Amino acid sequence: MEEEEAGRRMERGDEQLRRTTGSRRVTAIVGASGGGEIEIQMEAATAVGSGASAAAAASTSSGQEGDAEEGLQQTPTWKRFLAHAGPGFLISLAYLDPSNVQTDLQAGSIHKYELLWVLFFGFFFVLVIQSLAVKLGIITGRNLAEMCMYEYPKYVKYGLWLLIEVGVIAATIPGVLGTALAYNILLNIPFLAGVLICGASTFLLLALQTFGVRKMELIGVIFMLLITVCFFVELSSVNPPMGEVIEGLFVPRLQGVYAMSDAIALFSVLIVPHNLFLHSSLVVSRKISPSPKGFKDTSMFFLIENAFAMLLVLLVNVAIVSITGTICANTQLVDNINACSGLTLNSTSILLKNMFGRSTSKIYGLALLASGQSNTVTTSYSGQYIMQGFSGMRKCIIFMIAPCFTIIPSLIICSVGGTPYVRQLINISAIILAFVLPFSLVPLLKFSSSCVVKVPYKNSNCIVQVAWILSIVIMGINIYFFCNSFISWLVHSELPRIVNAIISTLVFPFMAAYIAALIYLAFRKVNAAGLFPSVSVSSGTEVEAWRQDGNIDDIGVR
């Protein structure tokens, strides 16, 4: 009787536990008073607490999402859009830097309007890549530098950091050169003095970040509007044939000896490594509502704002190409046809002054000043986020140290090079950026692929696949031209054979190591467990199951 009563009490307790707890169970063997054994199952006591806490967390999360949904419905859409506007304009300034301006001027002077289609399709690629950087910041709450810091081994992440910092310095050099030339065009200030003024003004503009990120973004919008107005005023003076411009924009053509290489040069300068880090950092500065509508609206607002800024940048680049294309194609306007051969930032000012007067040259100088100064500010600003992400140092220290590492080397290089080597320095910086680009592009693509697996969103897989294909193509083209240019230089070099042999033994192993490093980054599996949050963009609920797949088994205790 005692055993039967004990058995009934056990059954009632077991049934009550099943109603109130989760799936974890403990199997125990209890000895009965009669010498036999009764096997019982009871729910783990810890499961009671965890189940209750999970229910409470789910209830709290649902309440927060409901409040967020209600708040979003009450706020007008245009106000929410303006709250997200700004990063796209600051990012887009990199595509209007003096390096892009010089490439556009040369493309127009040599090929007229035939390479405009490269800009058109190139900016679609840029928009895809930048959208991946935006998604990464929204989903993970971290910028690209922080993701690299947490993901890669010690020597790999420090190697990436070094390469990216070199890329930031290389991207700053054209801005310093363009600003110094602009001061000379506008105020006849010597080149060296213009370099020093550029450095001082960059530090002053960076000081505005103490008032918040929005102030820096406002500076970016002002710079972009100034560049746009100046170049469209120049375009109205030239008055190009719009039919030929539109045809060149939509009809792909490659005519001429250097058309292929110039098209690749025009396309390769569009993507800069530091932009991927800066864009993912600026996105994190926004407050994102933890609801499905909040995530979707944030992604949509950033995409629309970025697309609008890219459209504006595309129109400005088309205007720059059309200006020199129209001038150099009309031999009646050009007194000396040699003025269009080897066009540079400085010689363009002289060409415009001879053709349309001094005021046109001054407007060009003002556009070049805005282009160069905005470039130095954005590159130095992105350098701060890169150093903070890779080092983990405090912001107040980074704000003082990072600009020095970016601006001072650029000022020294530009001061030593001087005016005669402006074109060569810009070309070298473009080569360095093309060399460094894969080491920021491949990690972004790897993390974006992991985002697709862990936190899927609409059309994400297709976007990432397209980005992978286009990135592989551009990286392959860059590597091919690196190797081809070096071999061509080596064959036609007048150096002694022993010197050529030494250079070859140094460069070819270096290129092999470069390709091996890219293969390592491309095929290394991303450890997503500690990098991605437990919030799903598609459902807005907590999805911890993918972290705890191995913890749901029953526990056996004897």
C-alpha positions as CSV (number, residue, x, y, z in Angstrom):
1,M,0.0,0.0,0.0
2,E,2.8,2.4,0.9
3,E,4.5,1.7,-2.5
4,E,1.2,2.3,-4.4
5,E,0.6,5.5,-2.6
6,A,4.2,6.7,-3.2
7,G,3.8,5.7,-6.9
8,R,0.6,7.8,-7.2
9,R,2.3,10.8,-5.6
10,M,5.2,10.5,-8.0
11,E,2.8,10.3,-11.0
12,R,0.9,13.4,-9.9
13,G,4.1,15.4,-9.4
14,D,5.4,14.2,-12.8
15,E,2.2,15.3,-14.5
16,Q,2.3,18.7,-12.9
17,L,6.0,19.2,-13.9
18,R,5.2,18.3,-17.5
19,R,2.5,21.0,-17.6
20,T,4.8,23.7,-16.3
21,T,8.2,23.0,-17.7
22,G,10.1,22.6,-21.0
23,S,11.7,19.6,-22.7
24,R,14.7,18.8,-20.5
25,R,14.1,15.7,-18.3
26,V,16.1,13.8,-15.7
27,T,15.8,10.0,-15.4
28,A,16.4,8.7,-12.0
29,I,16.3,5.3,-10.3
30,V,14.7,5.4,-6.8
31,G,14.9,2.4,-4.5
32,A,11.6,1.3,-3.0
33,S,11.2,0.1,0.5
34,G,10.4,-3.4,-0.7
35,G,13.8,-3.9,-2.3
36,G,12.5,-3.2,-5.8
37,E,13.3,-0.3,-8.1
38,I,10.8,2.2,-9.4
39,E,11.9,4.2,-12.5
40,I,10.5,7.7,-12.6
41,Q,10.9,10.7,-14.8
42,M,10.9,14.2,-13.4
43,E,11.6,17.6,-15.0
44,A,14.9,19.2,-14.2
45,A,14.5,21.9,-11.6
46,T,16.6,24.2,-13.7
47,A,14.2,23.8,-16.5
48,V,11.5,25.4,-14.4
49,G,13.6,28.5,-13.9
50,S,14.8,28.7,-17.5
51,G,11.3,28.1,-18.9
52,A,9.9,30.9,-16.7
53,S,12.7,33.3,-17.6
54,A,12.3,32.5,-21.3
55,A,8.6,33.1,-21.1
56,A,9.2,36.4,-19.3
57,A,11.9,37.4,-21.8
58,A,9.5,36.5,-24.7
59,S,6.8,38.5,-23.1
60,T,9.1,41.5,-22.5
61,S,10.4,41.3,-26.1
62,S,6.9,41.1,-27.5
63,G,5.9,44.2,-25.4
64,Q,8.9,46.1,-26.7
65,E,8.3,45.2,-30.3
66,G,4.6,46.2,-29.9
67,D,5.6,49.6,-28.4
68,A,8.2,50.0,-31.2
69,E,5.6,49.2,-33.9
70,E,3.1,51.7,-32.4
71,G,5.8,54.4,-32.2
72,L,6.7,53.8,-35.9
73,Q,3.1,54.1,-37.0
74,Q,2.8,57.4,-35.2
75,T,5.9,59.0,-36.6
76,P,5.6,60.3,-40.2
77,T,7.6,58.5,-42.9
78,W,9.4,61.5,-44.1
79,K,10.7,62.3,-40.5
80,R,12.0,58.7,-40.2
81,F,13.7,59.0,-43.5
82,L,15.4,62.3,-42.6
83,A,16.6,60.6,-39.4
84,H,18.5,58.1,-41.5
85,A,19.7,60.5,-44.2
86,G,23.3,61.6,-44.2
87,P,25.7,58.5,-44.4
88,G,25.1,58.0,-48.1
89,F,26.2,61.6,-48.9
90,L,29.3,61.4,-46.8
91,I,30.2,58.1,-48.4
92,S,29.6,59.3,-51.9
93,L,32.2,62.1,-51.6
94,A,34.8,59.4,-52.1
95,Y,33.6,59.1,-55.7
96,L,34.2,62.8,-56.3
97,D,37.7,62.9,-55.0
98,P,40.6,64.5,-57.1
99,S,41.6,61.0,-58.3
100,N,38.2,60.4,-59.8
101,V,38.1,63.9,-61.2
102,Q,41.5,63.4,-63.0
103,T,40.4,60.0,-64.4
104,D,37.2,61.5,-65.7
105,L,39.0,64.4,-67.3
106,Q,41.4,62.1,-69.1
107,A,38.7,59.7,-70.2
108,G,36.7,62.6,-71.7
109,S,39.7,64.2,-73.4
110,I,40.8,60.9,-75.1
111,H,37.6,58.9,-75.7
112,K,35.0,61.7,-75.7
113,Y,31.7,60.1,-74.4
114,E,32.5,56.5,-75.3
115,L,33.3,55.4,-71.7
116,L,30.3,56.9,-69.9
117,W,28.6,53.5,-69.8
118,V,31.5,52.3,-67.6
119,L,30.4,54.9,-65.0
120,F,26.8,54.0,-65.4
121,F,27.2,50.2,-64.8
122,G,30.0,50.8,-62.3
123,F,27.8,52.8,-60.0
124,F,25.3,49.9,-59.8
125,F,28.1,47.7,-58.6
126,V,29.1,50.3,-56.0
127,L,25.5,50.6,-54.8
128,V,25.4,46.8,-54.3
129,I,28.6,46.7,-52.4
130,Q,27.7,49.7,-50.2
131,S,24.3,48.1,-49.5
132,L,26.1,45.0,-48.1
133,A,28.1,47.3,-45.7
134,V,24.8,48.9,-44.6
135,K,23.2,45.5,-44.0
136,L,26.2,44.3,-42.0
137,G,25.9,47.3,-39.7
138,I,22.2,46.9,-39.2
139,I,22.2,43.2,-38.5
140,T,25.3,42.8,-36.4
141,G,25.4,46.3,-34.7
142,R,29.2,46.4,-35.5
143,N,31.2,48.0,-38.2
144,L,33.5,46.0,-40.6
145,A,36.7,46.7,-38.6
146,E,35.1,45.3,-35.4
147,M,33.9,42.2,-37.2
148,C,37.4,41.6,-38.5
149,M,38.8,42.1,-35.0
150,Y,36.6,39.5,-33.5
151,E,36.7,37.0,-36.3
152,Y,40.3,36.6,-37.5
153,P,43.4,35.3,-35.7
154,K,45.9,37.7,-34.2
155,Y,48.4,38.0,-37.1
156,V,45.7,38.0,-39.7
157,K,43.7,40.9,-38.2
158,Y,46.8,43.0,-37.6
159,G,48.0,42.3,-41.2
160,L,44.5,43.5,-42.4
161,W,44.8,46.5,-40.2
162,L,48.2,47.5,-41.6
163,L,47.0,47.1,-45.2
164,I,43.8,49.1,-44.6
165,E,45.7,51.9,-42.9
166,V,48.1,52.1,-45.9
167,G,45.0,52.3,-48.1
168,V,43.6,55.2,-46.1
169,I,46.9,57.1,-46.5
170,A,46.9,56.4,-50.2
171,A,43.3,57.6,-50.5
172,T,44.2,60.8,-48.6
173,I,47.1,61.8,-50.9
174,P,44.9,62.8,-53.9
175,G,42.8,65.0,-51.5
176,V,45.8,66.9,-50.2
177,L,47.2,67.3,-53.7
178,G,43.8,68.6,-55.1
179,T,43.3,71.0,-52.2
180,A,46.8,72.5,-52.6
181,L,46.3,72.9,-56.3
182,A,42.9,74.5,-55.7
183,Y,44.4,77.1,-53.3
184,N,47.0,77.9,-56.0
185,I,44.3,78.3,-58.7
186,L,42.0,80.5,-56.5
187,L,44.4,82.5,-54.4
188,N,47.8,82.0,-56.0
189,I,49.1,80.4,-52.8
190,P,52.3,78.3,-53.2
191,F,51.8,74.5,-53.4
192,L,53.6,73.8,-50.1
193,A,51.6,76.4,-48.2
194,G,48.4,74.9,-49.7
195,V,49.5,71.5,-48.4
196,L,49.9,72.9,-44.8
197,I,46.6,74.8,-45.0
198,C,44.9,71.6,-46.1
199,G,46.2,69.7,-43.1
200,A,45.2,72.5,-40.6
201,S,41.7,72.8,-42.1
202,T,41.2,69.0,-42.0
203,F,42.0,68.9,-38.3
204,L,39.5,71.8,-37.7
205,L,36.7,70.1,-39.6
206,L,37.3,66.9,-37.8
207,A,36.8,68.8,-34.5
208,L,33.1,69.1,-35.5
209,Q,32.6,65.5,-34.6
210,T,32.6,66.5,-31.0
211,F,29.1,67.9,-31.7
212,G,27.9,64.5,-33.1
213,V,27.9,62.4,-36.3
214,R,25.1,64.4,-37.9
215,K,27.4,67.5,-38.0
216,M,30.0,65.6,-40.0
217,E,27.3,64.4,-42.4
218,L,26.0,67.9,-42.8
219,I,29.5,69.0,-43.9
220,G,29.5,66.2,-46.4
221,V,26.1,67.3,-47.9
222,I,27.4,70.9,-48.2
223,F,30.6,69.8,-50.0
224,M,28.6,67.6,-52.4
225,L,26.2,70.4,-53.3
226,L,29.1,72.8,-53.9
227,I,30.9,70.3,-56.2
228,T,27.6,69.6,-58.1
229,V,26.8,73.2,-58.6
230,C,30.3,74.1,-59.8
231,F,30.6,71.3,-62.3
232,F,27.1,71.9,-63.7
233,V,27.9,75.5,-64.2
234,E,31.0,74.4,-66.1
235,L,28.8,72.0,-68.1
236,S,26.4,74.8,-69.1
237,S,29.3,76.8,-70.5
238,V,30.5,73.9,-72.7
239,N,27.0,72.9,-73.8
240,P,27.7,69.3,-74.9
241,P,25.4,67.4,-77.4
242,M,23.0,65.6,-75.1
243,G,22.2,62.9,-77.7
244,E,25.8,61.7,-77.9
245,V,26.1,61.9,-74.1
246,I,23.0,59.7,-73.6
247,E,24.2,57.3,-76.3
248,G,27.6,57.0,-74.6
249,L,25.8,56.4,-71.2
250,F,23.8,53.4,-72.4
251,V,25.7,51.9,-75.4
252,P,28.9,50.0,-74.5
253,R,31.8,50.7,-76.8
254,L,35.5,50.2,-76.6
255,Q,37.3,51.9,-79.5
256,G,40.9,53.0,-79.6
257,V,44.2,51.6,-78.5
258,Y,43.9,52.4,-74.8
259,A,40.1,52.1,-74.5
260,M,40.2,48.8,-72.5
261,S,42.9,50.0,-70.0
262,D,41.2,53.3,-69.6
263,A,37.8,51.7,-69.0
264,I,39.4,49.5,-66.3
265,A,41.1,52.5,-64.7
266,L,37.8,54.4,-64.7
267,F,36.0,51.5,-63.1
268,S,38.7,50.5,-60.5
269,V,38.8,54.0,-58.9
270,L,35.1,53.8,-58.0
271,I,35.4,51.4,-55.1
272,V,37.7,52.5,-52.2
273,P,38.4,50.3,-49.2
274,H,37.8,52.8,-46.4
275,N,34.3,53.5,-47.6
276,L,33.2,50.0,-46.6
277,F,34.4,50.6,-43.1
278,L,33.0,54.1,-42.8
279,H,29.5,53.2,-44.1
280,S,29.0,50.3,-41.8
281,S,30.2,52.5,-38.9
282,L,27.8,55.4,-39.7
283,V,24.8,53.0,-39.9
284,V,25.5,51.8,-36.4
285,S,25.2,55.4,-35.1
286,R,21.5,55.3,-35.8
287,K,18.9,54.0,-33.3
288,I,17.2,51.0,-34.9
289,S,13.8,49.9,-33.7
290,P,13.8,46.2,-32.5
291,S,10.7,45.3,-34.6
292,P,10.3,43.8,-38.0
293,K,9.0,47.1,-39.4
294,G,11.9,49.0,-37.8
295,F,14.5,46.7,-39.4
296,K,12.8,46.8,-42.8
297,D,12.3,50.6,-42.8
298,T,15.9,51.2,-41.7
299,S,17.2,49.1,-44.6
300,M,14.9,50.8,-47.0
301,F,15.7,54.3,-45.9
302,F,19.4,53.8,-46.0
303,L,19.1,52.2,-49.5
304,I,17.0,55.0,-50.9
305,E,19.3,57.7,-49.5
306,N,22.4,55.9,-50.8
307,A,20.8,55.5,-54.2
308,F,19.9,59.2,-54.4
309,A,23.4,60.2,-53.4
310,M,24.9,57.8,-55.9
311,L,22.7,59.2,-58.7
312,L,23.9,62.7,-57.9
313,V,27.5,61.5,-58.0
314,L,26.9,59.7,-61.3
315,L,25.5,62.9,-62.9
316,V,28.5,64.9,-61.7
317,N,31.0,62.3,-63.1
318,V,29.1,62.3,-66.4
319,A,29.3,66.2,-66.4
320,I,33.1,66.1,-65.8
321,V,33.7,63.6,-68.7
322,S,31.4,65.6,-70.9
323,I,33.2,68.9,-70.3
324,T,36.6,67.7,-71.5
325,G,35.0,65.4,-74.1
326,T,33.2,68.4,-75.7
327,I,36.2,70.8,-75.5
328,C,38.8,68.3,-76.9
329,A,36.5,66.9,-79.6
330,N,35.9,70.4,-81.1
331,T,39.1,71.3,-82.8
332,Q,37.8,74.8,-83.6
333,L,37.7,75.6,-79.9
334,V,41.1,74.4,-79.0
335,D,44.0,76.7,-80.1
336,N,46.6,74.0,-79.3
337,I,45.4,70.4,-79.7
338,N,48.3,69.3,-77.4
339,A,46.5,71.0,-74.5
340,C,44.2,68.0,-74.3
341,S,47.0,65.4,-74.3
342,G,48.0,64.2,-70.9
343,L,45.3,66.3,-69.2
344,T,45.9,66.8,-65.4
345,L,44.1,68.7,-62.6
346,N,46.4,71.7,-63.1
347,S,46.4,71.8,-66.9
348,T,42.6,71.6,-66.9
349,S,42.4,74.9,-65.1
350,I,44.7,76.5,-67.8
351,L,42.6,74.9,-70.6
352,L,39.3,76.3,-69.2
353,K,40.9,79.7,-68.6
354,N,42.1,79.9,-72.2
355,M,38.7,78.7,-73.6
356,F,36.1,80.5,-71.5
357,G,37.9,83.0,-69.3
358,R,39.2,83.4,-65.8
359,S,35.8,83.0,-64.1
360,T,35.4,79.5,-65.4
361,S,38.8,78.6,-64.1
362,K,37.9,79.9,-60.7
363,I,34.7,77.9,-60.6
364,Y,36.7,74.8,-61.4
365,G,39.2,75.7,-58.7
366,L,36.3,76.0,-56.2
367,A,35.0,72.6,-57.2
368,L,38.5,71.1,-56.9
369,L,38.9,72.7,-53.4
370,A,35.6,71.1,-52.2
371,S,36.6,67.8,-53.8
372,G,40.0,67.7,-52.2
373,Q,39.0,69.0,-48.7
374,S,36.0,66.7,-48.5
375,N,38.3,63.7,-49.4
376,T,40.8,64.4,-46.7
377,V,38.0,64.8,-44.1
378,T,36.2,61.6,-45.0
379,T,39.4,59.5,-45.2
380,S,40.6,60.7,-41.9
381,Y,37.2,60.2,-40.4
382,S,37.0,56.6,-41.6
383,G,40.6,56.1,-40.3
384,Q,39.3,56.8,-36.8
385,Y,36.6,54.1,-37.1
386,I,39.1,51.6,-38.6
387,M,41.7,52.2,-35.8
388,Q,39.0,52.0,-33.1
389,G,37.5,48.8,-34.5
390,F,40.9,47.0,-34.9
391,S,42.4,48.2,-31.6
392,G,39.5,48.5,-29.3
393,M,40.9,51.8,-27.9
394,R,38.7,54.5,-26.4
395,K,37.1,57.0,-28.7
396,C,38.7,60.1,-27.0
397,I,42.2,58.6,-27.6
398,I,41.4,57.6,-31.2
399,F,40.1,61.1,-32.1
400,M,43.5,62.5,-31.2
401,I,45.8,59.7,-32.6
402,A,44.1,58.4,-35.8
403,P,44.1,61.7,-37.8
404,C,47.8,62.1,-37.2
405,F,48.5,58.6,-38.7
406,T,46.4,59.5,-41.7
407,I,47.1,63.2,-42.5
408,I,50.8,63.7,-41.5
409,P,52.2,60.9,-43.8
410,S,50.0,62.3,-46.6
411,L,51.3,65.8,-46.1
412,I,54.9,64.7,-46.1
413,I,54.5,62.7,-49.3
414,C,52.7,65.5,-51.1
415,S,55.3,68.1,-49.9
416,V,58.2,66.0,-51.1
417,G,56.5,65.2,-54.5
418,G,55.4,68.8,-55.3
419,T,53.5,70.1,-58.3
420,P,55.5,68.3,-61.0
421,Y,54.6,64.8,-59.7
422,V,50.9,65.4,-58.9
423,R,49.7,63.1,-61.7
424,Q,52.2,60.4,-60.8
425,L,51.3,60.5,-57.1
426,I,47.6,60.2,-57.9
427,N,48.3,57.2,-60.2
428,I,50.4,55.5,-57.6
429,S,47.7,56.0,-54.9
430,A,45.1,54.5,-57.3
431,I,47.4,51.4,-57.7
432,I,47.8,51.0,-54.0
433,L,44.0,51.3,-53.4
434,A,43.4,48.6,-56.1
435,F,46.0,46.4,-54.4
436,V,44.4,46.9,-50.9
437,L,40.7,46.7,-52.0
438,P,40.4,42.8,-51.9
439,F,41.4,42.8,-48.2
440,S,38.3,44.8,-47.3
441,L,36.0,43.5,-50.0
442,V,36.5,39.8,-49.3
443,P,35.8,40.0,-45.5
444,L,32.7,42.1,-46.2
445,L,31.4,39.4,-48.7
446,K,32.2,36.6,-46.3
447,F,30.3,38.3,-43.4
448,S,27.5,39.2,-45.7
449,S,27.2,35.5,-46.8
450,S,27.0,34.5,-43.1
451,C,24.3,37.2,-42.6
452,V,22.3,35.5,-45.4
453,V,22.5,32.1,-43.6
454,K,21.8,33.3,-40.1
455,V,19.5,36.2,-40.6
456,P,17.9,36.0,-44.0
457,Y,16.2,39.0,-45.7
458,K,14.4,39.4,-49.0
459,N,16.6,38.9,-52.1
460,S,19.7,38.7,-49.9
461,N,21.2,35.6,-51.4
462,C,20.9,37.0,-55.0
463,I,22.5,40.3,-54.0
464,V,25.4,38.6,-52.3
465,Q,26.0,36.2,-55.3
466,V,26.0,39.1,-57.7
467,A,28.5,40.9,-55.5
468,W,30.7,37.9,-55.3
469,I,30.8,37.5,-59.1
470,L,31.5,41.2,-59.8
471,S,34.1,41.3,-57.1
472,I,36.0,38.3,-58.4
473,V,36.0,39.8,-61.9
474,I,37.4,43.2,-60.7
475,M,40.0,41.5,-58.4
476,G,41.0,39.2,-61.2
477,I,41.4,42.1,-63.6
478,N,43.5,44.1,-61.1
479,I,45.8,41.1,-60.4
480,Y,46.2,40.5,-64.2
481,F,47.2,44.1,-64.8
482,F,49.6,44.2,-61.9
483,C,51.4,41.1,-63.2
484,N,51.2,42.3,-66.9
485,S,52.4,45.8,-66.1
486,F,55.3,44.5,-64.0
487,I,56.4,42.0,-66.7
488,S,56.2,44.6,-69.4
489,W,58.3,47.0,-67.3
490,L,60.8,44.3,-66.6
491,V,61.2,43.3,-70.3
492,H,61.7,46.9,-71.4
493,S,63.8,48.0,-68.5
494,E,67.3,49.3,-69.1
495,L,68.5,48.1,-65.8
496,P,71.3,45.5,-65.6
497,R,70.2,41.9,-65.8
498,I,71.4,41.1,-62.2
499,V,69.2,44.0,-60.9
500,N,66.2,42.6,-62.9
501,A,66.9,39.2,-61.5
502,I,66.9,40.5,-57.9
503,I,63.7,42.4,-58.4
504,S,62.0,39.4,-59.9
505,T,63.0,37.2,-57.0
506,L,61.5,39.7,-54.6
507,V,58.3,40.6,-56.5
508,F,57.0,37.2,-57.8
509,P,57.1,35.5,-54.3
510,F,55.3,38.6,-53.0
511,M,52.6,38.2,-55.6
512,A,52.2,34.5,-54.8
513,A,51.8,35.4,-51.1
514,Y,49.3,38.1,-52.0
515,I,47.1,35.6,-54.0
516,A,47.5,33.0,-51.2
517,A,46.3,35.5,-48.6
518,L,43.2,36.3,-50.7
519,I,42.5,32.5,-51.1
520,Y,42.8,32.1,-47.3
521,L,40.3,34.9,-46.7
522,A,37.9,33.7,-49.3
523,F,37.7,30.1,-48.2
524,R,38.1,30.5,-44.4
525,K,34.9,29.6,-42.7
526,V,33.4,32.4,-40.7
527,N,32.6,31.6,-37.0
528,A,29.3,33.2,-36.8
529,A,28.3,32.0,-33.4
530,G,29.8,35.0,-31.6
531,L,29.4,37.6,-34.3
532,F,25.7,37.7,-35.1
533,P,22.9,38.7,-32.8
534,S,19.9,36.6,-31.9
535,V,17.4,39.0,-33.5
536,S,15.9,38.0,-36.9
537,V,15.3,40.8,-39.3
538,S,12.5,38.8,-41.0
539,S,10.6,38.0,-37.9
540,G,11.8,40.5,-35.3
541,T,11.8,37.7,-32.6
542,E,14.7,36.2,-30.6
543,V,16.2,33.1,-32.4
544,E,18.6,31.7,-29.9
545,A,18.0,28.1,-31.2
546,W,20.9,28.2,-33.7
547,R,23.2,29.0,-30.8
548,Q,21.8,26.2,-28.6
549,D,21.2,23.3,-31.0
550,G,23.5,21.0,-29.0
551,N,21.8,21.7,-25.6
552,I,18.3,20.3,-26.1
553,D,19.1,16.6,-25.4
554,D,17.7,14.8,-22.4
555,I,20.0,14.5,-19.4
556,G,20.4,11.0,-17.9
557,V,21.3,10.8,-14.2
558,R,21.7,7.6,-12.2
